Amino acid sequence: MTYLIIPALAVSIAIIALLWHGDPKRRRTVGLRDRADGTAKRRALAAVALVPGLVLAVLGDSAAFLVWFGACAIAGWLVAQVRVRA
């Protein structure tokens, strides 16, 4: 079961990066206001990012779920630190 952590993290971190890329507030700050993602798309991406954790929880692998949860939190923090020049 612990081999599921790597694909679960890959999917969730990729979606976190997509959420960062389309964040309206960040895009306004760098002057790219016109290409921000809408609310519905961001909510759908957030829901999909949680699916791997739900799968780990349903399978009963609590250690894998906690590793996934912590790694996603750290990945989200690291992605938020990325600065882009306009």
Secondary structure by P-SEA (a helix, b strand, c coil): cccaaaaaaaaaaaaaaaaaaacaaaaaaaccccccccaaaaaaaaaaaaaaaaaaaaacaaaaaaaaaaaaaaaaaaaaaccccc
